[in-house]
């Protein structure tokens, strides 16, 4: 893996983020962020410019917004080399948890080391496997679930909405806990329909699924964030106890989005204070801090 960094993408200053419009509960958790530090090996052909998204910059942002806990998600930039992830967990301490990317043959000893460090889930990059037949994807998911299960971990799906759609019949009966990133990535521009979304809501309502309220700008590119409000409200109406919120900091590929504006979407999607508490505190506690 390469370590050279030719240029750096600047980050938005922490204090330029909009302050929350609602009281942020103690122990509120950002369940989806990434960090980037020089000196760690990256994949040979990264999909974006190296961001100046250091641990210190991230923590300044969370302090500004009043977020007390956080979950680091291994980015594609570092592949399955979780060295920076483990170092970040060490530096932040027990209020930080993580979701790692692993190989199918990662040793049990390595997984135990990750668990001790604070890893509580496995990230499945189904974007990289989107051309696989559905049967092969299901076999891969079952294989990874077997690695996660002994430690009480969950699976986290980073996947195109079209793959989510194709997996819904399987996921409805899947008995392991899983989280789907970015509200299911249900993009109209890729042919996803309201009926597909309704089926996803059905999985959320009745299965072992959690959905992450993150990346609204990913599912409605070029549109105002308000255009995603019907989706957010529908998810909250279905199962607020199965939702978690994630900033997706540092908002790649541009690094300049207002994280406070994204947090404030909860004021409209989940106007009830009890629902916001479920999303920001209770569900993250079950998934990441139960032990």
NORRAJO-V126864 format. One line per field, one symbol per residue. phi: phi as a letter, one per 40 degrees, with the letter a starting at -180 (. if undefined). psi: psi as a letter, one per 40 degrees, with the letter a starting at -180 (. if undefined). burial: 1 if it has 16 or more other C-alpha atoms within 10 Angstrom, else 0. A space follows every 50 residues. Layout:
phi=???
psi=???
burial=???
//
This chain:
phi=.cbcbcabccbccdcccccccbcccdgdbccaabbbbcgbcbccbdcacd ccbcdccccccccccgccbabcbcccdbfbccccdcccdcccgccbbabc bbccbdccccccccccchcbabcbccccbccccdccccccccccccccdc bgcbbbcbacdccddccddcccbccccabbcffgfccdcbgcbdcccccc cccccbbbcbbccafccccbcgbcccccddccccccccaccbbbbbcgdc fccbgbccccccccdccccbccdccccdccbccdcccbbcc
psi=iieihdihhiihideeihiieihhiieihhegiiihiiehhiidgieiih ifgiddddddddddefhdiihhhhiddebehfddddddddddaeehiihi hiidehiddddddddddeheihhhgedeeeeiiddddddddddddddddd efiiihhhiiddddddedddddeheihihhiffefghdeeeiiddddddd dddddeafiiihgifdedegheiiddeeddddddddddgdefiihidfhf fiedeeihdddddedddddgehdddddddddddddddded.
burial=00000000001101001111000100111111111100001100000011 11110011101101111111111111111111011101100000011111 11000000001001101111111111001000000010011001101100 01111111111111101100110101111111111110000000011001 11111011111111111111000010011011111100111111111111 11001111111111111011000011111111111011100
//
